[in-house]
Amino acid sequence: MKKFCYVQLFSFFTAVICIIFLSCTTSEIKNASKMVLDEQFRLLEINVNENTEITELRYGFTTEPTTKDPLNPSNTADGRSILFNVFEGLVKPDTEGRLLPCLAASWTIEQDGLIYNFFLRDGLLFHDGSPVTPTDVKFSLDTAVSAGFNGLGNVQEIIINGDNQVSIILKSKDPDFLPYLTVGITKKDNPNRERYFIGTGPYYIESYSPQRNMILKKSRNYWQSGLPHIDIITLVFFANYDTLMVALRGGSIDGAFITGSMAAQLNRNNFDIFHNRSAGVQLLALNNAVSPFDNLNVRRALNYGIDVQGIIDTAFFGEGTPSGSPVIPGLSVYYNDSLSYLYDPDTAISLLAASGFNNSNRLELEITVPSNFTMHVDTAQVIVNQLQKIGVNANIKLVDWSTWLSEVYFERQYQATIITLDSQVVSPRGFLTRYQTGNGGNFINFSSEAFDTVFNEILSETDEIKRITLYKDTQRIITENAASVYIQDILYFIALRGGTYRGALDYPLYTIDFSSIYRITNN
């Protein structure tokens, strides 16, 4: 009965807004749209059966989304991880990295990757109950192209073909284009995407209180039968991992991403711990445009003078996979496993001496670290001690996350920093794009004509074997130029309240899929 009432009311408000549109100015139309959307989201609650026990999971994060708009490319890794549950693309990766049909039921590829045709699922609905149309898909992708999303710069035109087909025509052939179509599809007729979060995912955002929490609720319009399992996901935001761990141990949250050192602090009788790769590469990023890191010998010296395995053993309880390149080892087909610098302090000292640094003129280094990431702070402390042995005086500058984003990532006012860089898509290109000269995400200011040439060859090469070779060549160029010190793919853990939750999945992306997690029923 409630669902019938919802459909009637939705139809009523749709009719009302149509009448309003006929007699209103543009400004009035926008205000009317907001009124109707507010009412549609209120009506989502009508579908909830009050007689059914409501299940909730409270999950902790130390950063929060910088945007709730899936068509804004400036989000954080945690932000993208959260929105993974709210917005969906034409395709979606599984836990093995394979791309599966999502909003698109199927697709065809023509002319060796020049034209991609997508056929939408029947009956798709947005969170507000309105149908998903090819017009919404075209709008979303056009907006993402204009916003400069990685991988979409090659799009020439997006065409609607009939009631359920969208065709994407590229400027040049791209056989590796499909992974970039995980970009979230949202409703075209949405006057404010930062206020109305209208997607197709298993959850919708009911409320957001900055620096406090975000509440996700189960979508009754989700296309995938049986999902999600939990009714409410309450995301709780903490200033740092110290306060998060206090909340986790004290029971005010049910779960969180944690590192090995944090997992060791938990009583295994009270928590279930699941392995979860970060799907990103932790690195000591060096600003190649500032002295002394505009000197290749100095950058190489730091690579030889830092013991990566020592970092993993000391700061991560031995849990982590060393990485000698910007690509995660998990992408084993494309990963170049021959590139790691061997720990060699003597060579490091010699390279520093050749650059004019010695005991009477020691290299002074400031490492800027976002204070909310305990694992990066721990890594920095180990690196400071290691660099002291090769005659480098390093100090740590702790900053909050917003300062890191503004000063380091956007303004590039730093010497070195420790961070984890991930890919928004399951493709080695997602890790390597930022190293192109002039790329907006190239905050280390790396520039190599050789890299740019090989990378551009990848974009047009249709032979998979040749593309694999080219991907490995790009990694070799980056490592030979010691663009940064590549440390590891951090082994994270998902900690969940013991004996209470199951179903956590490990993706080759930095994300958490709340739809798969379920609460154990005690009979």
N, C-alpha and C positions, 0 to 999 in steps of 0.2 A: 504494500500500500504506500509506504514511504517513497519508494523509487518512482511509483506512478505520480505521486504528488510532485516530486522533484522535476520530472519531465514536463508536467503541466506548468509549473512555475517558471521553468527555464524558457518554455515556449512563450509564456506570457511576457516575460521581460524582453525577450527577443523582439516580440511584436511592438512593445512600447518603445524600444530604442529605434526601431525603424520609423515609427511615427515622429519621434523627436527629430531624427535626422532630416526629415523633410522640411522642417521649419526653423532650423537652428543655424547659427554661425559656426565656423570651424572651432572656435574656443568652446562654445556651448556643447558641440558634439563631443569634444574630448572629455568635458566634465560629465556628460551623460554616459559616455563609455565607462568612465571610472565608477560611476554610480552602479551601473549594471554589473561590472566585474566584482565590485565589493559584495553585491547581493548574491552573485553566483557562487563566490567562495563561502559565504555564509551558508548557502544551501548545501554545500558539500557535506555538512554535518548531518543532514537529514538521513543520509544513507547509513549512519552508524546505528547499530542495534543496541539500545541501552541495556538489554538483557544479556548481552554477551560480555564475558570478562575481557577487559581491555589489557593488552600486554604492552609493556614499555621497556625500552633499553636506553639507559643513560650513558652516553659515550663522550670521553674527554678529548679535546684538541688544545694545542698550544698556539695555534694561529687560526684565524677565521677568514672567510672569503673576503677578498678586496672588492668583489662584485658578485651579484647574484644573477647577472645577465650572462647566459651561455654564449652570447655573441660578442662579448668583450674579451679579448685575448689576454688581458693583463692579470688574470687571476693567479693565486698562489697554488702550489701543489695540493695543499690541504683543501683549498677552495674548490679545485677541480674534483678532488676526491668526494667531497660532499655533493656537488652538483651532478656527479655520476648517477646519483639516486633519484634525481629530479628531472633531468633532461636526457633525451636519447637521440641518437643520430640515425641515419639510414642503415648503418651497420654497427656492430658492437663486438668487441673481442671476447673470446672465452678465456679460460684459465691457461690454455696452451698458446694463446696469442693468435689463434685462428679467427678470422673475421666472419661473423655469422649474420644472417639476416636479422634486422631489428625492425625499424619502421618500414623498411623496404622488404617485401616478401621475397623478392628475387631481383636479379639484375643481369644485364648483358653488356659485353664490352666489344666495341667495334673498332676496326682499323688499327689494331695493335695498341690500343690504349688512347685513342684520340677522342672517342665518344663513349660515354657511360650512360646506359639507360636503366632507370630504377622504377620498379612497379610497387606501389604502396599496398600495405595490408588493407583488407576490407574492414570497415567498422572501427578504425582507429579514432580515439577520442582524447582530447586534451583534458587536463585536470578539471577545467570548468564545465565539462560536458559537451563542448562544441567539437564538431568533426575536424580531423586533420585532413587538409586538402593539399593538392600539388601547389596551390598558391602560397600556402604557409611554408612549404619546403623551399620553393624558389625564393621567397622573401628572406628566409633564414640564411640560406647559402649565399645569396647576393650580399646580405649584410656582413656575413663573415668574410667574404672576399674583400669588400670595401674596408673592413677593419684590419686587414692585413694578416689574417690567420696563416700560420705556416702551412705550406703545401697547396694553398688555394690561389696563389698568384698566377698560376698557369691557366686559370679558368677564363675562357673567352665569352661563353654565353650559357645561360641556363634556360631551357625551353620546357614549357608545359605541353604535354601531348595527351589530351583526353582527360578523363576523370581521375585516373590513378597513376599516370606516368610522368616522370620528370627526366629529361635528358640533359646531361652536362657535356658541353663541347669544349675541348681544351685547345689552347693555342698550339701546342705541340704534344706529341705522344708522351704518355707518362704511365708506364705499367705499374708504378708503385703509388698510384693516386688513391686507391680505395681506402687505405687506413685513415686518410684525412677526412673521410665522410662520417666520422664519429661525432662531428660538431653537432651540438644540441639543436633540435628543431623546436621552434617556439611559434606562438600564434602571431600572425601578421597584425591583426587588429588589436594590438595591445599598446595603449597610450604611454605606458611607463614600465619598462621591463625591470627596473630596479625596485618597483613597488609590487607589481603583479608577476609572480613567478609561474607562468603557465607553460608547463611542459607535458610530457607524456610518460614520465618515469613512474616507478612503483610508489614513490612518495611525492607529496607536494609540501611546500613550505607554508606552515600555518602562521608562524610568527618568527621574528628575529629581533633580539635585543643585543646590540653591539656590546662586546666585551662581557657578555653574560651567557646567552644561549640562543640556539635556533631550534625550533620544534618542527619536526617532519611528521606528517601523518599519512597513513596508508591511503593510496588512491583507489577508490572503488571503480574507477574507469580503466584500470591498467589492463592492457591487452593480453598479458601472459597469465594464463589460468594458474591459480594456486599461489601466486606471489603478489605481494610480499607476505611474510608470516607474522611479523610483529606490527602492532597497530600504530605505536608512537615511538619515534626515535628522538630523544632529547639530546642535542649536542651542547655540551657545556664547555665554555672557553676559559682557559687558564693563562695566567701571565707567563708561566714557565713550567718545566717538568717537575720541579720540586713541589709546587702546590698541587699539580695534577696527581703525583704519587701519593700525597697525603690524602687526597680525596678518594683515590682508588683503594688504598688500604683501609680508609675509614668507612667505605661503603656508600658514599654519596654519589659515586658513579659506578657503572657496572662493567666498563671496559675502556680500553684505550690502545693506541699504538705505543709500544715501548721498545727500548733497545735491550741488548743482552745484559748490560750492567744493571738496568732497572728490573729486569725479570729476576735477576739473582736476589733482589731485595724482597721479593714477594714470597709468601708462604704458599707452596704448591698445593697444600691441602685446601686453600681458600680460593685458588684461581686455576683456570685451565689456560694453558699457554699454547698458542698456535704460531708456527713459523710464517713469516710474511716478508718477502723481499721488498726492499724499497723501490726497486725497478728504476733506480737512479744512481748516478755516480757521485760519490762524495769526493771533493777535490779541494786542494789548496789552490784557489784561483789567483793567478798573478796578473796584475794590470800591465800588459805588454807595452803600454804607451807611456809609462812613467819610469823615471830612473830609480833604481838600476835595472829594472826588469825589461827595459828595452834592449838589454844586453843578453844575447843568447847564452853566453857562458855562465852568467849569473843564474839564469833560469835552469840551466842544466845542473849547475852546482847544487841547487836546492833539491832537484830530483835525485841526485846521487846521495845527498846528505840526509834524506828522510827515509826512515825504515818503516815501510808500509805495514809489514807483518807485525812489527813492534807496536804500531798504533792499534791494530786489530786485537793483539793479545792483551795490551794494557787497558785500553779504553772500552773494549767491546767483548771482553771475556773470551777472546779467540773466535768469536762468531762474526763472520763476514767473508766476502769473496773479493780478493785483491783485483783491481782493474788497472791495466796499464794504458787505457785509452778512454775517450769520452763515451764509448758505447758500453752498455752493460754486458757482462760475460754471458748472461742468460740468452742473449740473441746469438747463440753459438755459431750459427751459419755465417753470420756477418762479422762477428767479433774477431779481431786480430790478436791472437794470444801470444804473439812473439815480441811484444813491445815494452814490457815492464823494465824500468831502470833497476838494476841490481844495487842494493845498498852498498855504497863504497865511499866512506868518509874521506879517504886519502885523495881520491879523484875530485871530490867536492872541494877540498881545500886547495888543490892545484888549480882548479878552474877559477876559484875566487881570487887566488894570487895573480893569475893571468889578467884578471879584471881590476887589479889594484887594491884588493882587500886582503888584509893580514892582521896579525895581533895588534899592531900599532894603528891600524885603520880598519876597524871592524865594521862589517855591514850591519846597519841598523834597520830593523824590519818591524813594521806595525801590522798586526793581523787583526782585521775588523771581524768580529763574530757576533751574529744575532744571539742575544742572551737567552731567548726563549727556547733555543735548541741545545739542551744539555749535552747531546752527543757531539755537537760541533765544538762546544766549550771544552769538553774533555779531550777531544782530538787536538785542539789548539795547545793545551797544556803539555801534551806529550811532544808535540812538534817543537815547542819552545825549548824543551830540555834537549831534544835531539840536535837542534840547530846550534845550541851552545857548544857542542862538541866539535863543530866545524868552524867555530869562530864567528858565528852570527848572533848578534844580540837582538832577540825578538821579544816583543811585548804584545799583550792582548788588549785590544780595545773593544769592550762590550757595549753594544748598542741595542735598542729595542728594534722590533721587526719593522716598524714603519720608517725608522731612521735608516735601517739597512736598505730598504727598498729605495728610498729617495737618494741617499748619498752614494751607495755602492752600485746598485743595479741601474738606476736611471741617470744619475749625475756622474758616476764612475770616478768619484773622488776617494780613492783608496790605493793602498799598495798591494795588499793581499787580503784574502778573505777565505773562510771555510764555509762551504755550502754543499748541498746535494742538488744536482741538476738532473731532471727527469725529462721524459718525452711525453707529449700529450697524446701520442699515437704509438701503436705497436709497429715501429719501423726504425731502422738505424738512422734514417734521414732525420727523424725527429730529434735525435741527439746531436747530429752534425750540422744542421742548418745554421745554428747560432754562430758557427765559426766562419761563415762567409763574411768577407770584407763588407762592412757597412750594414750588416744585419742588425736590426733593432735590439735583438737579444744578445749581441756580442759584447757583453759588458767587460770582458777581459781585453778587448781591443786587439784581438788576434788578427793578423793580416798576412796572407800568403797567396801570391799569384798562383803557385803550383797547386795549392789546395783548391782555390776557386775554379781552376781549369778542370781538375779531376771531378770535383763535385758537380759541375755543370754537365759533364759527360754522363754522369749517373742519371740525370733527369731525362735524358733522351735514349738511353741504352735499353733496348727491349729484351736482350738476351740475359737471362737470369744469372748464368755462370759468370758472364763478363761483369755484370753489376756487382756481384759478390766480390770479385777481384778489385773493382774500383772502390767499393766501400772500405776494403782493407787498406787500399792505398791511401785514402784520405786520413785514416787513423794513423798510418805510418808517418805521414807528413806532419800531422799535429804533434805526435810524440817526439819525432826527431827535432822539431822546433821547440820542444819543451814548453808548449803553450801554458801549461799549468802542471801541478803535481797531482796525478790521478791516484786516488787512494783505494776506494772499494765500493762495491754494491753492498750497502749496509743491510745486515740481516735484522729486520725488525721482528717484533712479536706482537700478536694481538692477544692481549690479556682480557679474559672474560670471567665474570663471577663464576666460581667453581660449581660444577654440577647444575648449572642453570641454563646456559646457552650453548648451541652448537651451530654448525653450518657455515663458519667463516671460510671464505675462499681466498686463494692466493693468485692474483693476476700479474701478468708481466707489465703492469702499469702501477703507479703509485695511486692506489684507490682502495676503498672498502665498499663492498657490495652489501648494504644492509638488508636487501631483499632476500638474500639466501639464509640469513641468520634466523634461527627459531628458538623459542623457549621450550625447554624440556618439560614435558607434562609428567608430574608425579602421580602415579596411580595409587 
